[in-house]
């Protein structure tokens, strides 16, 4: 199935999600701390309300979903300082692993070919082993930081 814009075909979101995930080397929750230790940038795209309700993800850079591409595109005038080039390993985390798959595929379309996402999202990480995971990430990382919006 060819799921590319401009072909005049219609696809359900489920078809688009399957196609996006087929391109990704997705990370399991049990692998997240090791990915971070190995240099992956963890990006939390959950809305403020979900982060407030469920907690922060230690070590993650918080970026609003609506500005994600501009903040992570190395060629964008609005990219964050942590973006050092096209070969960065980026793991996108949403609440349950759906919108993160679509976001990671979009980043790959931009040329960030090592972009991927967390299977099951924050909820999978949270239920895995809360203490073990939080302790491992927290021991390696500073407190999560929210990136400023462009123009502020």
Phi, psi and omega per residue, in radians:
X1 nan 2.236 3.129
X2 -1.639 1.882 -3.141
X3 -1.937 1.447 3.090
X4 -2.285 2.536 3.139
X5 -1.120 2.605 3.030
X6 1.552 0.093 -3.130
X7 -1.637 -0.035 3.077
X8 1.293 0.053 3.122
X9 -1.579 2.723 3.070
X10 -1.878 2.457 3.113
X11 -2.393 2.502 3.058
X12 -1.275 2.801 3.102
X13 -1.099 -0.549 3.097
X14 -1.112 -0.698 3.088
X15 -1.153 -0.729 3.128
X16 -1.119 -0.720 3.125
X17 -1.108 -0.772 3.105
X18 -1.061 -0.767 3.131
X19 -1.125 -0.703 3.123
X20 -1.109 -0.826 -3.100
X21 -1.159 -0.491 3.121
X22 -1.124 -0.381 -3.128
X23 -1.584 -0.204 -2.993
X24 -1.781 2.564 2.932
X25 -1.743 1.465 -2.980
X26 -1.198 2.601 -3.119
X27 -1.754 2.330 3.035
X28 -1.417 2.708 -3.114
X29 -0.978 -0.655 -3.135
X30 -1.178 -0.275 -3.122
X31 -1.690 -0.131 -2.983
X32 -1.122 -0.797 -3.134
X33 -1.078 -0.696 3.134
X34 -1.205 -0.669 3.088
X35 -1.049 -0.756 3.106
X36 -1.091 -0.792 3.130
X37 -1.081 -0.544 -3.141
X38 -1.491 0.074 3.031
X39 1.868 0.053 3.111
X40 -1.205 2.463 2.987
X41 -1.543 2.114 3.114
X42 -1.643 2.195 -3.089
X43 -2.106 2.060 -3.140
X44 -1.640 2.015 -3.131
X45 -1.838 0.188 3.126
X46 -1.149 2.562 3.082
X47 -1.116 2.731 3.129
X48 -0.877 -0.753 -3.101
X49 -1.040 -0.725 3.129
X50 -1.227 -0.680 3.108
X51 -1.143 -0.659 3.104
X52 -1.173 -0.762 -3.108
X53 -1.206 -0.806 -2.968
X54 -1.804 -0.259 3.134
X55 1.885 2.877 3.141
X56 -1.493 2.797 3.060
X57 -1.808 1.875 -3.087
X58 -0.960 2.343 3.103
X59 1.513 -0.200 -3.092
X60 -1.378 2.565 2.948
X61 -1.593 2.209 -3.134
X62 -1.607 2.135 3.115
X63 -2.353 2.234 3.081
X64 -1.027 2.425 -3.124
X65 -1.012 -0.636 -3.058
X66 -1.269 -0.157 3.077
X67 -2.084 0.101 -3.000
X68 -0.921 -0.910 -3.068
X69 -1.073 -0.709 -3.131
X70 -1.204 -0.598 -3.104
X71 -1.362 -0.425 -3.088
X72 -1.894 -0.174 3.106
X73 -1.308 1.987 -3.112
X74 -1.026 -0.397 -3.125
X75 -1.570 -0.068 -3.129
X76 -1.427 2.439 3.060
X77 -1.149 -0.245 -3.083
X78 -1.859 0.227 -3.115
X79 -1.245 2.661 3.140
X80 -1.316 2.752 -3.083
X81 -1.100 -0.468 -3.129
X82 -1.187 -0.303 -3.135
X83 -1.435 1.971 -3.048
X84 -1.909 -0.049 3.120
X85 2.867 3.127 -3.043
X86 -1.301 -0.318 -3.075
X87 -1.578 0.154 -3.113
X88 -1.106 2.473 3.045
X89 -1.622 2.020 -3.055
X90 -2.132 2.242 3.080
X91 -1.997 2.005 -3.130
X92 -1.546 2.358 3.139
X93 -2.177 2.150 2.986
X94 -1.977 -2.832 -3.073
X95 -1.303 -0.782 -3.056
X96 -2.264 0.117 3.043
X97 1.567 0.327 3.105
X98 -1.753 -1.090 -3.111
X99 -1.140 -0.452 3.102
X100 -1.166 -0.593 3.097
X101 -1.124 -0.774 3.123
X102 -1.139 -0.706 3.137
X103 -1.143 -0.749 -3.141
X104 -1.123 -0.689 3.093
X105 -1.104 -0.676 3.099
X106 -1.124 -0.715 3.097
X107 -1.096 -0.658 3.062
X108 -1.103 -0.686 3.090
X109 -1.051 -0.540 3.109
X110 -1.307 -0.315 -3.113
X111 2.037 0.012 3.079
X112 -1.547 1.341 -2.951
X113 -1.202 -0.226 3.105
X114 -1.683 0.139 3.085
X115 -1.227 2.439 3.095
X116 -2.662 -2.950 3.124
X117 -2.498 3.052 -3.106
X118 -1.672 2.104 3.099
X119 -1.057 2.185 3.122
X120 1.412 -0.086 3.069
X121 1.073 -2.799 -3.097
X122 -0.996 -0.658 -3.106
X123 -1.101 -0.631 3.089
X124 -1.178 -0.734 3.108
X125 -1.106 -0.740 -3.096
X126 -1.110 -0.715 -3.092
X127 -1.468 -0.283 -3.117
X128 -0.963 -1.117 3.136
X129 -3.004 1.487 -2.960
X130 -0.887 -0.906 -3.074
X131 -1.138 -0.778 -3.111
X132 -1.096 -0.823 -3.095
X133 -1.194 -0.810 -3.120
X134 -1.111 -0.714 3.141
X135 -1.126 -0.769 -3.124
X136 -1.110 -0.809 -3.137
X137 -1.223 -0.756 -3.094
X138 -1.117 -0.545 -3.137
X139 -1.248 -0.321 -3.090
X140 -1.831 -0.306 -2.895
X141 -2.244 2.670 3.018
X142 -1.293 3.038 3.076
X143 -1.056 2.480 3.108
X144 -0.955 2.584 3.130
X145 -2.220 2.510 3.114
X146 -1.659 2.300 3.132
X147 -1.400 2.498 3.117
X148 -1.193 2.625 3.081
X149 -1.301 2.545 3.113
X150 -0.938 2.389 3.099
X151 1.583 0.011 3.123
X152 -1.975 nan nan
